[in-house]
């Protein structure tokens, strides 16, 4: 093996072959083969020529699988490493950067589409590439005018926020491209007429027309460009003609896959809807003809799946038109409304055989579309949106029309349920869409159509399905009934919800994946509902009678086919634990074993991030609830979990490592005042630099180290003295990063608070030197706030004299400079009650317990410092940020790495290092000033009278009165 792990790689066939072998192994489903290959590639990606080797494979490999794998690896490599982070080493050599920039556009254009997409997404991800990519690409010759990647580039314009940079780019594109695109559009349509009998030519031409139409949509999305406004007649006339075109040569026999004609017409419907919504005044002359054409399209298009996107977009066009006031007249006629309901809405709400097939055989996709709102391109969703749009101005007539249809459908179902169950499904969906006026993920339907009696419909038609003794009969109707409860939970009376809960628990055992998933999701949503006093609407006492059945059925549901990693079930388990609290304690010994076994299984190959997150949340809840009742049970949890945690850490399961650290923190914090030996054995490994390279590890690792210090600072000082430099090395690394410096302060504060003073005395000066160096090189508001809290904590812990002496030992008069340049002007920025308390107590100590403040050059700072402290008490927080300062956001952390996901139920309690020693800092200030004035009679009133602000003096007087003291 010639690939080296340090230095530069040679560009030769041997290394290309070796790289190919490792890339192939990363595709192996066996983690024993895959993970070592991934780790090796990660270890060599810092070497010069590594990206060039990847690009060479991407361009020249004969194996398409390897080419795509190299493209994906290259994209992720660029995402991780391209950005140059201040204060951190450059991860890609300048030679490699230059070579990548020089070759990337040509390589992209000469590659297959699958590879082009990966490379183009990489260009979009990397800000440094944007100008290179945009200018090079758009300046290409006109023959590339419909290159697919121009469409990919323009897709950004549909979702990016408005900015000068975006406007400049769009202007560049329009100046270069709008005229050629229009000319090509006209020429392509002429060619379609010329070659109307040649099927192969038409396929190429219509493919180009689809891309042209997509580009039109993207270029017009942000605003109406002047060029397109001037040429609207050309575009809209031709779009309308294409909508009414029917060329039999382009019709396909495939019932599933949309053909070129359908794809083009659906995009034109999108374009028309965009103009009707955003540029209605300019589009008004063309609107009637588009409404007519799209209406005719809808009433003549079949029910086959291949037409779904076309029908959905066509209905969405009508929906966007009917809810705008100045198009209201088009729909006012009762016959028009009846015709729309009968010919467009009702037929497209039917549950088709394709939907039934998805329900049974592709349940995960069905659930994703139905529950998570990704059904935006479905006929049902579009029909529902049209109902809501019509109800905006015609709620009474539309409700009356649909009531007739609903009653008719339910009557048909009652005649023969086995044969006509789809009629009831359509009726429930129609009622749902008719009744829903406003909806949120958290509360379900929040505003309903008052003309629809939801409670009556629930009692007469929903409850019967929920109560059916055969839970596996008519699974679609059962799922509909469950969904009805779920989405109308905020509209139904509490007694009906309580009636539904035990029925939902029974449906957890249904064979249908959709049905038992909906039952779990409905229970989870009901358990989060809030009552009038902000407590849960359903109390534990109301649920406790069927706790055992609830927990049993939830865990059994995980064993049903297709649901072994069902995130909705695991979330329902988490929410049940949270609601029931101590009622689950008797079941924990059994449940923890099942949760641990599930964790062991999913850790082999983590693939469902939401399921995994809720699994860890459930573990945390088990620990919290049980140990709250009996802290001694923490050892039982450690005994159950540590073997699995050890395996996860040894196998470096990156997705789970941050979770493991959080759970370990929770467990360690439950211990009273000692660190068990099992934790101490792990302590040296937590300081290894490789763990701290991953950004997702940093917050949970810092918290875990804080737990170690809090529970056993003296133990670390006595038994792991040699590890203290390593601990401070972690602080040094974190403090150098703008993204993580606050984490460095968290760790440093815990060291100061919990380590014996003598164990770190030799390091204190160096700690402050590092902080001052960072202040000098990169001073941010976030750093200043953390620095202020830390120096005041140091003052509280070691005293004001110690703080003054260590500052002046680093540099004469440094203490005064810090007070004058940082503390006095910036203490108003401090936020958080505990942080303000620390600063208040620290500054009080500086004012009253530091002799240098009374007898040296620092005396001039005494009154301004006191006034700043009173300002901290009385004035609003100063949350201003300098114009040239930008807070570090997640995108500023280099590269794609496993993100940190905070476990809500592993949350750390807010820690007050001062505690009850000071209950009211204002009273402490008054008492401390009284004590100082007693020691130096006349000095304090004299300093106050000469330069103290009158408003501040009033506040100070009130503190003195509250403390029943006076200044002498």
C-alpha positions, -999 to 999 in steps of 0.1 A, spaced: 0 0 0 16 32 -12 -9 57 2 8 75 30 -9 90 60 13 121 62 28 144 36 21 144 -1 7 115 -22 22 107 -56 -1 109 -86 5 74 -99 -14 43 -109 -6 25 -77 -21 51 -56 -52 54 -79 -57 17 -76 -53 17 -38 -78 46 -35 -102 27 -57 -101 -3 -34 -108 19 -3 -137 37 -20 -152 3 -30 -149 -8 7 -168 23 18 -198 10 -1 -197 -24 17 -229 -29 39 -207 -48 65 -196 -21 90 -165 -43 98 -153 -37 62 -168 -2 57 -157 17 88 -119 10 86 -120 22 50 -139 54 60 -114 60 88 -84 55 65 -97 79 39 -104 104 67 -69 100 79 -53 107 45 -75 136 34 -51 162 48 -23 150 24 -14 170 -7 -27 156 -40 -55 136 -22 -82 157 -39 -64 155 -72 -64 117 -70 -101 118 -63 -107 141 -93 -86 118 -115 -107 88 -106 -138 109 -111 -127 117 -146 -110 85 -158 -122 55 -139 -139 29 -161 -162 18 -132 -192 42 -130 -199 31 -94 -164 43 -84 -168 75 -104 -200 83 -85 -184 73 -52 -153 95 -59 -177 124 -68 -196 120 -35 -164 117 -15 -149 147 -32 -180 168 -25 -179 159 12 -142 165 13 -147 200 -1 -176 206 23 -154 196 53 -122 213 43 -125 241 17 -134 269 40 -104 286 56 -112 291 93 -95 319 112 -69 308 137 -70 272 123 -46 256 98 -54 255 61 -67 220 54 -61 221 17 -27 231 2 -26 261 -21 -14 239 -50 -44 216 -46 -68 246 -44 -54 261 -76 -56 227 -94 -92 222 -83 -103 257 -94 -86 253 -127 -102 219 -136 -136 218 -119 -159 235 -144 -145 216 -174 -146 184 -155 -182 190 -145 -193 197 -181 -176 165 -194 -191 142 -168 -223 122 -167 -253 139 -151 -252 119 -119 -216 131 -113 -224 166 -125 -250 170 -98 -225 160 -70 -199 184 -83 -224 212 -88 -238 208 -53 -202 210 -41 -198 243 -59 -230 257 -44 -219 246 -9 -186 263 -11 -188 301 -10 -153 304 -23 -163 286 -55 -194 306 -62 -179 334 -82 -156 310 -101 -186 287 -109 -211 314 -118 -189 336 -140 -172 307 -158 -204 288 -164 -227 316 -175 -201 330 -199 -201 297 -218 -211 297 -255 -249 298 -262 -249 261 -272 -248 253 -235 -279 275 -229 -300 245 -218 -273 226 -200 -290 209 -170 -265 224 -146 -278 259 -154 -311 247 -140 -293 234 -109 -276 267 -104 -308 286 -108 -326 264 -83 -310 285 -55 -329 315 -66 -362 298 -55 -353 296 -18 -324 320 -10 -331 352 9 -328 385 -9 -294 401 -7 -272 424 -28 -250 394 -36 -279 374 -49 -293 404 -69 -258 409 -85 -256 373 -95 -291 372 -110 -284 405 -129 -252 389 -143 -272 358 -153 -301 378 -169 -277 402 -188 -258 372 -202 -286 347 -206 -322 361 -208 -320 370 -245 -304 338 -257 -328 318 -236 -358 335 -252 -344 331 -287 -337 295 -281 -373 291 -267 -388 305 -299 -364 285 -321 -372 252 -303 -409 257 -307 -405 263 -344 -384 232 -347 -412 213 -329 -436 223 -356 -410 215 -384 -403 180 -369 -438 173 -356 -438 138 -372 -403 127 -360 -405 112 -326 -368 111 -318 -364 148 -327 -394 157 -306 -380 139 -276 -348 160 -277 -368 192 -284 -393 187 -256 -365 178 -231 -350 212 -240 -384 229 -235 -388 214 -200 -354 228 -190 -361 262 -206 -394 263 -186 -377 254 -154 -351 281 -160 -379 306 -166 -394 297 -133 -362 301 -113 -352 334 -131 -386 349 -124 -390 337 -88 -373 365 -68 -388 394 -88 -402 401 -123 -372 409 -145 -376 438 -169 -366 417 -198 -393 390 -191 -419 417 -185 -411 432 -219 -412 398 -236 -442 384 -217 -463 381 -248 -437 358 -264 -435 335 -234 -471 334 -223 -485 329 -258 -462 300 -264 -468 285 -229 -505 286 -236 -501 269 -270 -479 242 -254 -506 236 -227 -532 229 -254 -509 208 -275 -516 171 -279 -490 152 -300 -497 114 -300 -461 107 -308 -452 119 -273 -478 98 -255 -465 69 -235 -479 35 -226 -463 36 -192 -490 42 -165 -464 51 -138 -438 73 -154 -447 108 -166 -438 115 -202 -422 146 -217 -455 162 -226 -469 158 -191 -436 171 -175 -437 201 -197 -473 210 -191 -469 206 -153 -440 230 -154 -460 255 -174 -488 252 -148 -461 261 -122 -450 291 -142 -485 303 -146 -492 299 -109 -460 319 -101 -472 348 -123 -508 346 -110 -495 348 -74 -467 373 -76 -472 394 -107 -510 393 -110 -513 428 -124 -489 422 -153 -503 387 -159 -540 397 -158 -544 399 -197 -533 363 -200 -551 348 -170 -585 339 -185 -570 318 -213 -548 300 -189 -577 292 -166 -597 279 -195 -568 258 -208 -560 243 -174 -596 236 -166 -599 217 -199 -567 199 -190 -581 188 -157 -614 174 -170 -598 155 -198 -568 139 -179 -570 104 -166 -564 89 -132 -531 72 -141 -501 79 -118 -481 94 -146 -505 124 -147 -502 130 -109 -477 159 -111 -495 175 -140 -529 173 -123 -515 184 -89 -498 215 -105 -529 223 -125 -551 222 -94 -526 243 -75 -528 269 -102 -566 271 -97 -561 272 -59 -537 301 -62 -561 320 -85 -593 315 -65 -580 329 -32 -570 362 -47 -597 389 -43 -596 403 -79 -600 369 -95 -631 362 -72 -655 369 -100 -643 339 -120 -657 315 -94 -689 333 -81 -714 314 -102 -730 284 -83 -727 263 -114 -690 270 -117 -685 260 -80 -705 228 -85 -686 219 -116 -652 224 -99 -663 203 -69 -678 175 -91 -652 174 -119 -620 184 -102 -620 180 -64 -640 149 -58 -624 127 -85 -589 137 -72 -597 129 -36 -604 92 -44 -582 66 -29 -567 49 -60 -552 15 -64 -518 32 -66 -525 47 -32 -536 14 -18 -504 -2 -31 -483 24 -14 -502 20 18 -495 -17 19 -461 -21 3 -443 13 8 -457 24 41 -426 45 50 -431 67 20 -468 68 25 -464 80 61 -438 106 50 -461 121 25 -492 120 46 -480 129 80 -449 150 73 -464 172 46 -443 160 17 -475 153 -2 -472 186 -19 -472 171 -54 -501 147 -48 -536 150 -62 -553 148 -28 -531 176 -13 -538 198 -43 -575 192 -42 -575 199 -4 -557 232 -11 -583 241 -37 -611 235 -12 -594 258 13 -589 284 -14 -626 283 -25 -637 285 11 -619 318 16 -647 336 -3 -674 309 -8 -674 289 25 -712 286 27 -719 274 -9 -689 251 -10 -698 236 24 -733 230 12 -722 214 -21 -697 191 -3 -722 181 24 -743 165 -2 -713 146 -16 -702 135 19 -737 122 28 -739 104 -5 -705 87 0 -713 76 35 -747 61 23 -729 41 -4 -704 28 22 -732 18 45 -748 -3 18 -718 -25 14 -688 -16 35 -665 -44 21 -670 -32 -15 -675 6 -9 -649 14 19 -632 38 -4 -663 60 -4 -660 65 33 -622 72 29 -630 100 4 -658 113 27 -634 116 57 -608 133 36 -634 157 22 -646 166 57 -610 171 68 -601 194 40 -634 213 43 -631 218 80 -594 228 81 -588 265 80 -555 268 99 -531 242 111 -498 239 130 -476 209 137 -478 215 174 -516 218 178 -531 202 147 -561 222 133 -563 255 152 -591 271 132 -620 251 118 -650 257 95 -679 265 119 -703 250 94 -688 215 99 -699 197 131 -666 179 139 -678 164 172 -710 149 156 -689 134 127 -665 119 153 -693 103 173 -712 90 142 -684 80 118 -650 79 135 -656 63 168 -673 33 151 -640 25 133 -619 30 164 -641 7 184 -643 -20 158 -633 -54 174 -613 -64 144 -585 -39 143 -570 -54 111 -602 -50 90 -603 -20 67 -568 -6 78 -571 25 56 -603 35 73 -588 28 107 -558 50 98 -582 77 86 -601 76 119 -568 78 139 -556 107 118 -590 125 123 -584 124 161 -548 135 156 -554 165 135 -586 177 152 -573 171 187 -575 208 195 -611 210 183 -626 179 200 -637 180 236 -614 164 262 -639 137 271 -638 124 235 -600 125 235 -600 104 267 -624 81 251 -600 77 221 -568 71 241 -574 34 251 -587 27 216 -555 41 201 -535 19 225 -553 -12 211 -545 0 175 -507 -1 183 -510 -39 177 -525 -35 142 -507 -54 115 -507 -25 91 -475 -4 95 -494 28 86 -521 21 112 -500 13 142 -476 42 133 -506 66 132 -517 53 165 -483 59 181 -481 94 165 -516 103 177 -509 92 213 -476 112 212 -495 143 200 -522 139 226 -497 135 254 -481 168 245 -513 189 246 -515 216 272 -544 224 294 -555 258 308 -527 259 335 -499 250 311 -500 214 325 -506 185 302 -542 183 291 -543 146 298 -530 141 334 -510 110 345 -539 100 368 -562 98 337 -538 76 318 -523 55 346 -551 28 346 -538 15 312 -501 23 317 -491 -14 315 -511 -20 283 -497 13 268 -460 4 275 -465 -33 265 -481 -24 232 -456 3 223 -427 -20 228 -445 -49 210 -451 -25 181 -413 -22 177 -413 -60 170 -439 -57 142 -426 -62 106 -414 -29 91 -413 -10 125 -381 -22 142 -368 14 139 -400 33 138 -393 68 149 -430 75 157 -432 46 181 -400 55 198 -411 91 202 -444 79 217 -424 58 242 -404 89 251 -436 110 255 -453 83 276 -424 82 300 -424 119 302 -462 121 309 -464 92 333 -432 100 353 -430 78 385 -458 56 373 -433 39 350 -408 31 378 -421 -5 384 -417 -13 347 -382 2 343 -362 -30 351 -379 -47 322 -380 -17 298 -343 -7 303 -333 -41 291 -354 -38 259 -341 -2 253 -305 -13 258 -309 -43 235 -324 -20 208 -295 4 213 -270 -24 208 -287 -35 176 -290 0 160 -254 9 169 -242 -17 144 -255 4 116 -272 37 126 -296 47 98 -326 64 114 -313 96 132 -347 105 146 -354 70 160 -319 70 176 -324 104 192 -357 94 208 -341 62 219 -315 81 239 -341 105 252 -361 76 265 -330 62 282 -324 96 298 -360 98 310 -357 63 325 -326 74 344 -340 107 356 -374 94 368 -360 63 385 -330 80 402 -352 109 414 -371 83 434 -340 64 445 -305 78 435 -289 45 444 -304 29 413 -279 48 392 -255 18 395 -281 -5 379 -283 18 349 -245 19 347 -244 -18 348 -269 -21 320 -256 7 298 -218 7 302 -211 -25 281 -231 -10 252 -214 24 256 -180 8 257 -187 -10 224 -199 22 208 -168 41 219 -144 14 209 -160 10 175 -162 48 172 -198 49 161 -196 87 153 -234 92 153 -238 79 188 -206 91 206 -221 126 215 -252 109 229 -231 85 250 -212 115 265 -245 132 274 -260 101 291 -227 95 310 -228 131 322 -263 126 334 -253 94 353 -222 109 368 -241 140 380 -264 118 400 -235 105 421 -231 125 452 -195 137 458 -172 111 443 -162 96 410 -166 58 406 -135 40 395 -152 30 362 -154 67 353 -118 75 363 -106 47 340 -122 65 311 -109 100 321 -75 100 303 -92 89 271 -115 119 271 -85 142 267 -73 126 235 -70 152 207 -88 131 181 -121 133 201 -120 171 201 -115 173 163 -152 166 158 -173 196 164 -203 174 175 -183 160 204 -173 193 219 -204 204 239 -211 169 254 -174 163 261 -171 197 279 -202 189 300 -188 154 308 -155 169 320 -174 195 340 -193 166 357 -159 149 365 -146 182 380 -179 189 399 -180 154 414 -143 148 420 -120 178 415 -98 167 444 -98 131 432 -84 143 398 -59 165 416 -46 136 437 -48 106 414 -46 121 379 -22 150 385 -4 142 352 -37 148 333 -41 184 344 -19 197 316 -41 177 292 -72 192 307 -58 227 302 -47 218 267 -83 212 259 -92 246 273 -64 261 251 -77 245 220 -113 256 226 -104 292 236 -86 297 202 -118 290 183 -145 317 178 -170 289 175 -161 271 207 -144 297 230 -175 297 253 -171 260 258 -135 267 268 -147 291 294 -173 266 307 -144 241 313 -121 267 327 -147 279 352 -153 244 364 -115 239 369 -113 271 389 -144 263 410 -138 227 418 -100 219 416 -80 225 448 -62 259 444 -27 244 449 -32 218 421 -35 246 394 -15 274 410 14 269 387 -8 272 356 -29 303 366 -6 330 351 -3 311 318 -41 307 316 -45 345 318 -18 351 293 -36 329 268 -68 348 275 -51 382 269 -35 369 237 -69 359 224 -83 393 234 -56 410 215 -59 389 183 -96 384 181 -120 403 204 -156 393 199 -187 402 220 -192 366 229 -156 363 241 -158 395 262 -190 383 279 -174 350 288 -142 367 299 -160 391 322 -179 362 339 -147 342 343 -126 369 359 -154 377 383 -157 341 392 -120 340 398 -124 370 420 -152 353 440 -131 321 444 -96 336 451 -104 371 462 -100 406 447 -64 410 458 -54 377 440 -71 390 408 -53 423 409 -19 408 417 -20 382 389 -30 409 363 -3 432 374 22 404 375 17 398 338 21 435 331 23 465 354 -10 485 355 -28 456 336 -55 454 363 -65 491 357 -65 486 319 -89 457 322 -112 476 344 -111 507 322 -112 491 288 -133 460 294 -152 457 327 -166 493 330 -177 497 293 -189 461 287 -203 447 319 -238 459 307 -236 432 279 -238 404 305 -270 383 301 -284 356 323 -293 359 360 -265 337 373 -239 354 351 -251 388 363 -249 376 399 -213 363 395 -202 397 380 -220 417 407 -204 398 435 -170 399 418 -171 436 411 -184 442 447 -153 424 460 -130 445 437 -147 477 450 -145 468 487 -118 442 493 -90 454 471 -67 480 488 -52 491 455 -86 505 445 -84 530 474 -47 540 475 -32 539 440 -38 552 405 -67 527 404 -87 550 428 -99 571 398 -117 539 385 -136 532 418 -166 555 411 -170 546 374 -168 509 384 -195 513 411 -217 532 386 -212 504 360 -223 479 387 -254 499 395 -261 500 357 -258 462 356 -285 460 383 -309 487 369 -304 493 332 -315 470 304 -290 446 289 -268 461 262 -273 436 233 -257 457 206 -230 441 184 -203 460 165 -211 464 127 -180 445 117 -187 415 140 -205 384 129 -215 357 153 -203 323 144 -231 301 131 -232 264 124 -220 269 88 -189 285 100 -178 253 117 -156 236 91 -169 206 72 -196 181 74 -194 162 107 -218 145 129 -238 173 144 -244 177 181 -280 171 190 -289 181 225 -309 156 245 -337 175 261 -341 150 289 -303 149 296 -303 187 302 -280 200 328 -294 219 358 -284 255 359 -255 257 384 -249 287 406 -213 287 419 -222 313 445 -254 296 457 -271 307 488 -240 325 501 -254 356 484 -292 358 479 -294 395 469 -263 411 453 -277 446 459 -278 440 496 -243 425 495 -231 457 478 -247 479 505 -233 458 533 -198 457 518 -198 495 512 -209 500 548 -180 477 560 -155 496 538 -168 530 550 -164 518 586 -127 510 579 -121 543 560 -145 569 575 -154 597 551 -136 583 520 -166 565 504 -191 594 508 -165 618 495 -158 597 463 -195 594 457 -202 631 460 -176 642 435 -184 622 404 -213 598 409 -244 602 387 -275 614 406 -297 586 393 -271 560 403 -269 576 438 -307 573 442 -305 536 434 -275 531 458 -294 549 486 -323 525 481 -299 495 485 -285 510 517 -320 515 531 -330 479 522 -299 466 540 -306 489 570 -270 503 568 -254 537 561 -221 550 549 -198 566 574 
